[in-house]
Amino acid sequence: MPEAPQSVPSPHAPDNSAHENTFDRNGADPEKHPLPAHVGFFSRANILGPVKKEHGDLPLLAMSFVTGLVDAASFRNWGMFVGMQTGNTVILGLSTAGLPANPHAWLTTLVSIITFLVGAFFTFRVSKLITPEGPNRNRLWESSLFMMQALLLILSAALATPHGLIPQNPGSTGRHTPDNPAVLHNIRIVSLIPPLAFQSGMQIATSRLLGFNELPVNVLTSTYCDIMGDFKLMATNNVRRNRRVASVVLLLIGAIISGWLMRSSGGLMSVLWLSGGIKFGTAVAVFCFMPAIKEDMPK
């Protein structure tokens, strides 16, 4: 029996396969999966949907500034770091010979390194479970990473605020005011290190997960090297160079501001409250303003 002749579409018929707001999911009819013309801000598609990766460098640049604030304050108060673990490793090695003159140098640096590692481990493993393709595939999780860091900084600021609870050098000091030696000899200086180092571990792990290896946010040694190794260093349009240079400048500015805040009456608590506020604002900005990729939104 002869087959029925196939119908030939009119040359003036609309092309239903070229809609911009549809996509083919596993070969299915795209008309069955139309994208909404308008997605509500609190809709599941927006909250759990992906955001544009190219804008992820802005939150990380803010983190570079926070690193300058927090690490400068940590070194000023306790002679160690919570983010720059290269420095802590060197100080830990020196402490075996009783150097520097800090009886708790080995303990503070060891606690910082361990909790930093735990923070990075937590971030990598949990992110792998929640968003295997990266935090930028889930708006809520990406903003949550910054929010958790903010809450740890706010907790640290709250602990540093009551007078006498956490040993710290006093504010309202001049350039030639000697440090109080009792601070480094007080074992309670260790109590504030875990939340600060944990959020620093989360911070650098987040930068890796977001795919910006040129923004390690915690250290500058590799950044300096990469700037000098960039064969397009003087090019007019060089995004990676711009990110690296901005990271260096922001970390330096953060350290400068931290130094003056430490000299002010606010002291350590002012640095930590400011740092926590910046990270809190960053988390809110990521959640509210990061552009979405509507084509990949969940149904």
N, C-alpha and C positions, 0 to 999 in steps of 0.2 A: 504494500500500500504506500503510495508516494507521501513523503513528509510535507506538512503544510509549509508554505513559504514563510520565511522569517520576515517580520515587519521591519521596515527601514524607517528610522525616525526622520521626521521632517528637518530640513536644514535650519528652520526657524524655531525648532523646539528648544526649550530651555535645557541647559546641561545641569542635571541634578547631581552630578558627581563632583562638582567643583565648588561646593559650599565651603566658605572659609571657617565656619563655626561647627564643622563636623569632622570626625576622624574615624578611621577604620581600626577597630580593636579586634585583633586576631582574625582578620578577614571578614568580620561581620558587616552587615549593611550599615554604613555610616549614618543613615537616616534614623536608625534605632538608638543612636547615641549622640543626639544633638547637644552641643554645649549651650548652657543658658546665656541669654543675652545679657543678663545682669546677675551677678552672684552676690548675695548678701554678705555683709562683713562677718556676721556671726554664723554663717552657714558652715556645715561640715566641710564642704568643698573648699572653702577659703581657709578655714582654720587648720585642716589637715593636708591641704594641698601644697604643691611646690612653690618656691619663690625663685626669682632670677638670681643665678649664681654670681653674675658679674658685679652685683651691688654688695656682695658679702665682704668686700675689703673695707668698707666704711666702719662697720662695727669693730673690726680688728685693729684699725688705726686708733680707734678710741681706747682699745685695750693696751696698745703700746704706751699711750699717755698714762694710763692707770699703772702700768708696770713701773714707769719712772717715779710716780708718786709713792707707791707702796714699798718698792725695794729701797729707795732712798731713805724712807722713814725707818725701815727695818735695820738698815746698816747703821744709821745714826743712833738708834736706840740700843741695839743688841749685837752690833758688830757682825751681822750675818745677813743672808738674803732669804727671801721666800719664793722668788721666781728665777733668779739667775743661779742655777745649780752648779755651774762651773766654778763660780766663786766659792760656794759652799763646800765643794769637794776639795778645793785647795786649802780652805780654812780647816776642814776636818783633818787633812794631812798634817798641817802645821800644829794642830792641837796635840798630836802624839808627842811633840817635843816641848809642849808647854807654851806654844806660841799660837796666837797672840796672848797677851796677859788677860785672859778671860777664862775663869775656871769652868764655865759651862759651854765653852765654844764647841767641844766635841758633841755635847748633847743637843744644843740648839741646831747645829748644822745637820746632824744625823736625823733628828725629828723632821726637819724641813725637807730633806731629801726623800725620806720614806713617805711622808704624807703627800708630797708632790707626785711621787710615782703612783701612789694609790689613786690620787685624783685623775691622773692621766689614764690609768688602767680602767677606772670606772667609766670615764667618758668614752673611751674607745669601745669597750665591751657593750655598754648599754646602748650606745648609738648604733652599733652593729645589729642589735636585736630590734630596735625600734625603726630605724631607717637604714637598711643595708646599703642603699645607694647614696647616702650622705645626708646630713642634717638639712640641707637646702631643699630636700624633697618633702619636708614636713615643717610648715611654718611654726606650729606649736612647739615642736621639739627644739628647733633652732633657737627660738626665743627663750625656751626653758633653760637651755644651756647657759645663756647669759644671765638669766634670772637667778639660777642657783648660785652662780658666782657672786652676784650682787648680794644675795641674802647672807652668804658667808662673810662678805666684807662688812655688811651691816651688823651682823652678830659680833664681829671683831671690834667694830666701832663702839657698840654698846658696852662691851666688856672693858674697853679702854677709857670710857667716859667717867665712871665713878673714881673719885680721888683715892689713890692708894691701892686699888685692886690689882692693876697690872703695873709692874715696875717700868718706869719710863722717865726719860730726862724731862725736866720741867720746861715750859715755854717761857716767853718773855725774857729771853737771854740775848746777850750780845755776842759778837764774833770771838771775843777772848774769854768768854765764860767757860770754865772747865766743866767737863761732864761729871756727873755724880757717880763715883766708883761703886756705890752700893747697888746701882741698877744691875750691872753685869754679875754681881755676886749673889743676886737673889734668884733662887731656882724658879720662882714664879714667872720669869720671863718666858719660859717654855710654853706656858698655857695658851698664849695667843698665836703661836706659830702654826699649829695644825690647820685651823680654818684658812689662814692666809696662804699657806703652801698648797693646800688641797685645791683652792680655787685657782691658783697659778697653774697647777697641773692640768686642771680642766681647761684653762684658757689656751695653753699652747696646743693641747689635743684638739680643741675646737678649731684652731687655725689650720691644723693639718686636715681635719675632716672636711672643712669647707674648701680645701684644694688650693690654699694660698701659701705654698711653701716658702715664697719670698717674704712672707710676713710671719716670722716665728714669734713675734710679739713679746717674748720674754728675754731674748738675748740679741746682741747686735754683732757679735764676732763674725758669724756667717753672713750677715747682712752687709757688713763692711766689705768682706771678701767678694760677695756677689756684685756689689756696686763696681768695684775695681775690675772685676772679670767680665763685665758687660761690654761687649764690643760695639754696642749701640749706645754707649754712655752719653754721647753728645747729640744723639738724635733728637729731633724736635718732638716726635711722637713715640714715647717709650713708656708704656703704662707700668711695667714691672719696675723700671728704674724709679719712676715717680712714687710708687708705693714704698719702695725700700728707703728712699730719701725721706719721705714723709714720716715713716716709722722711726727713723733715727732722730729726726727733729722733734717729734712729739714726745718720745721717751726722754730726750734731753730737757725739753720744756717741763715735763712732768717732774723730773728730778729737781729742777731749779725751783719750781713752785713749792715742792715738798720741803725743800730746805728753808725757804722763807716761812712757810707755815709752821715748821718745827721751831723756828725762832719766835713765832708769835705766841700769844696767850693761849691759842687753841691747841698747840702742840700736836701730839700724835693723833688724838681723837679727831681733830679737824681734817687731817690727811685721810683717815679711814672713812669718815662720814662723806667726804667729797668723792672718794674713790667708789664707795658703795652707791652713792647717788648717780654717778656717771654710768656705772654698770646697770643699775636699775633703769635709767633712762634709755640705755642702749637696748635692753631687753624689750621695753615697751615699743621703741621705735621699730625694731625688727618685726614685732608682731603686728603693729598697726600700719606701717608704711612700706614694708618691703614689697616691691611689685610681684604680683603672682604670675605664674605661667598657666594661663587658663586652659590651653590645649591639653595639659596633663592633669587637670583637676580630677579628683575621684568623683564617681557618680553617686 
